[in-house]
Amino acid sequence: MHVGLMMECDYRAGKTQEEAFDEAFSTAAHAEEWGFDGVWLAERHFAPPESGRAIPSVVASPLIIATAIAARTTRIRVGTAVLVVPLGHPVRMAEEVATLDHISQGRLDLGIGRSGFPWAYEGYNIPYAESRDRFREFFDVMKLAWTQERFSYEGKYYTFQEVCLIPKPYQKPHPPCGTPPVPGAALPPWESWGYPSLQAWVGLQYRSSRGPLPSTGKPGGRLAILVTAT
């Protein structure tokens, strides 16, 4: 069992964006000190404090923030929960994930999904109705890019010919991948592919706005305990 700290990287009213980033990096460093197995980063788009949309956050680029956390820590694993893959480009994201896997020396866990927030797709001018099919093709392309010396692919949204991805991931054949369970959703059969699933998103939250963070005495954001099965 893996017990990780879920980080929303809150951007609260009255705080600056610089303070939000400083708090996120401080929280990740403390998580390693507290003995957590990992930290997990959400992905949020177009949600300033006054918008009322989900949780205001600065974590628009979780892979970049994860890279900074990996460079600041030595033991703790760094994960995404989840990386909204249909908003990106599968080859570029496969390159960035592989690069982060090397920088962290194999401490990356990859949670992927399509998000339940349609406005994120509106900001990228991608129809939310396409998100399911794009998700499936996206991961097919990344898997080929990571595991084949060269690959070709032809789909509805993505087509590639004789692409050689460099670098390949540090972890072989690639970082552990999974997606949170969504009741009634027809997501890929992770277990049959041999990948772990994010089995339980435990409804236990430490809301530090009601008190200090453990051992720091400093206010912080919304932190949730994430339990995954390995």
C-alpha positions in Angstrom: 0.0 0.0 0.0 1.1 3.5 -0.9 0.0 6.5 1.2 0.5 9.8 -0.5 -0.3 13.4 0.1 -2.7 15.0 -2.4 -1.7 18.5 -3.3 -4.1 20.9 -5.0 -1.6 23.8 -4.9 -4.3 26.2 -3.7 -4.4 29.8 -4.9 -6.6 31.4 -2.3 -8.1 34.9 -2.2 -5.7 37.4 -0.6 -2.6 35.4 -1.5 -0.3 36.0 -4.4 0.6 33.4 -7.0 4.2 33.5 -5.8 3.0 32.6 -2.3 0.9 29.7 -3.7 4.0 28.2 -5.4 6.2 28.7 -2.3 3.6 27.0 -0.2 3.4 24.0 -2.6 7.1 23.4 -2.6 7.3 23.8 1.2 4.4 21.3 1.6 6.2 18.7 -0.6 9.4 19.1 1.3 7.5 18.6 4.6 5.7 15.6 3.2 9.1 13.9 2.7 10.0 14.8 6.3 6.7 13.5 7.6 7.3 10.1 6.0 4.7 10.0 3.3 5.4 7.6 0.4 4.6 10.2 -2.2 3.0 13.5 -3.2 0.3 13.7 -5.9 -0.4 16.8 -7.9 -3.8 17.7 -9.3 -4.2 19.6 -12.6 -6.4 22.8 -12.6 -7.1 25.3 -15.3 -8.8 28.7 -15.5 -9.9 28.8 -11.9 -8.9 32.1 -10.2 -10.0 32.6 -6.6 -13.1 34.6 -7.5 -14.3 32.2 -10.2 -16.1 29.7 -8.0 -14.8 27.0 -10.2 -13.6 23.9 -8.3 -10.5 24.7 -6.3 -8.5 27.8 -7.3 -5.0 26.6 -8.0 -1.7 27.4 -9.7 -1.1 23.8 -10.8 -1.8 24.3 -14.5 1.4 22.4 -15.4 1.8 19.5 -13.0 4.7 17.9 -14.8 6.8 21.1 -14.4 5.9 21.4 -10.8 6.6 17.7 -10.3 10.0 18.2 -11.8 10.8 21.0 -9.4 9.6 18.8 -6.5 11.7 15.9 -7.6 14.8 18.2 -7.7 14.1 19.4 -4.2 13.6 15.9 -2.7 15.5 12.6 -2.5 13.2 9.8 -1.4 9.5 10.6 -1.9 7.7 9.6 -5.0 6.0 12.3 -7.2 2.7 11.6 -8.9 0.0 13.3 -10.9 -3.6 12.8 -10.0 -4.5 13.3 -12.6 -2.7 14.6 -15.7 -5.4 15.7 -18.1 -3.9 14.1 -21.2 -6.5 15.1 -23.9 -5.4 18.8 -23.4 -1.8 18.0 -24.6 0.1 16.4 -27.4 0.8 12.7 -26.9 4.4 12.7 -28.3 5.4 15.9 -26.5 3.9 14.6 -23.3 5.6 11.3 -23.7 8.9 13.1 -24.0 8.2 15.3 -20.9 7.1 12.3 -18.8 10.2 10.4 -19.8 12.4 13.4 -19.0 10.9 13.9 -15.6 11.3 10.1 -14.9 15.0 10.5 -15.5 15.3 13.7 -13.4 13.5 12.0 -10.5 15.6 8.8 -11.1 12.5 6.6 -11.3 10.3 8.3 -8.6 7.5 9.2 -10.9 3.9 7.8 -10.8 1.5 8.8 -13.5 -2.2 9.2 -12.8 -4.0 10.2 -16.0 -7.6 11.1 -16.8 -9.8 13.4 -18.8 -11.1 15.8 -16.0 -14.7 16.5 -15.1 -14.4 20.2 -15.7 -15.5 21.1 -19.3 -14.3 24.7 -19.0 -10.7 23.4 -19.1 -11.4 22.1 -22.6 -13.1 25.4 -23.6 -9.9 27.3 -22.8 -7.9 25.0 -25.1 -10.6 25.1 -27.8 -11.1 21.3 -27.6 -14.7 19.9 -27.5 -15.2 18.1 -24.2 -17.3 15.5 -26.2 -14.1 14.4 -27.8 -12.3 13.8 -24.5 -13.0 10.1 -24.1 -11.8 9.1 -27.6 -8.8 11.5 -27.4 -7.9 9.9 -24.0 -7.8 6.4 -25.5 -5.7 7.4 -28.5 -3.4 9.5 -26.4 -2.4 6.7 -24.1 -2.0 4.3 -27.0 0.5 6.7 -28.6 2.4 7.3 -25.4 2.7 3.6 -24.7 4.1 3.0 -28.2 6.5 5.9 -27.9 7.9 4.6 -24.6 8.1 0.9 -25.5 9.1 0.8 -29.3 12.3 2.0 -30.8 10.3 3.6 -33.6 6.5 3.6 -33.9 3.7 4.6 -36.3 0.1 5.2 -35.4 -3.0 6.1 -37.3 -6.1 7.2 -35.3 -9.0 9.7 -35.5 -7.1 12.5 -33.8 -3.4 11.5 -34.0 -1.3 10.1 -36.8 2.5 9.5 -36.7 5.0 7.8 -39.0 8.3 6.3 -37.9 8.8 8.4 -34.7 11.8 7.6 -32.5 11.2 9.0 -29.0 14.3 10.1 -27.0 14.6 9.8 -24.1 12.9 6.6 -23.2 11.6 6.4 -19.6 14.0 5.6 -16.7 11.5 3.1 -15.3 10.9 0.1 -17.6 8.9 -0.1 -19.7 7.5 3.3 -18.4 6.4 4.9 -15.1 3.5 3.2 -13.2 0.3 4.4 -14.8 -3.3 4.4 -13.5 -6.5 6.3 -13.5 -9.0 6.9 -10.6 -12.1 4.8 -10.7 -15.1 6.5 -12.3 -18.4 4.7 -11.7 -20.0 3.8 -15.0 -17.2 5.1 -17.2 -15.7 2.9 -19.9 -12.0 3.6 -19.2 -9.2 1.3 -20.3 -8.8 -2.0 -18.4 -5.8 -1.0 -16.4 -5.5 -4.3 -14.5 -5.5 -6.4 -17.7 -2.7 -4.2 -19.0 -0.7 -4.9 -15.9 -0.8 -1.4 -14.5 -1.8 -0.4 -11.0 -5.1 1.5 -10.4 -5.7 4.4 -8.0 -8.0 2.2 -6.1 -9.2 4.5 -3.3 -9.4 8.2 -3.0 -10.0 8.3 0.7 -12.4 11.0 1.9 -10.2 12.2 4.7 -9.0 15.7 4.3 -6.8 17.9 6.4 -8.1 21.4 6.0 -5.3 23.5 7.3 -7.4 26.7 7.0 -8.9 25.4 10.3 -5.6 25.0 11.9 -1.8 24.9 11.4 -0.1 22.3 9.2 1.5 19.5 11.2 5.0 20.5 12.5 5.1 23.8 10.6 2.7 26.0 12.4 1.9 27.6 9.0 -1.4 27.9 7.3 -1.8 25.8 4.1 -4.1 24.5 1.5 -6.5 21.6 1.2 -4.7 18.3 1.7 -6.2 14.9 1.1 -4.9 11.5 1.9 -4.6 9.4 -1.3 -4.2 5.6 -0.9 -3.2 3.6 -3.9 -2.8 -0.2 -4.4 0.5 -1.5 -5.8 
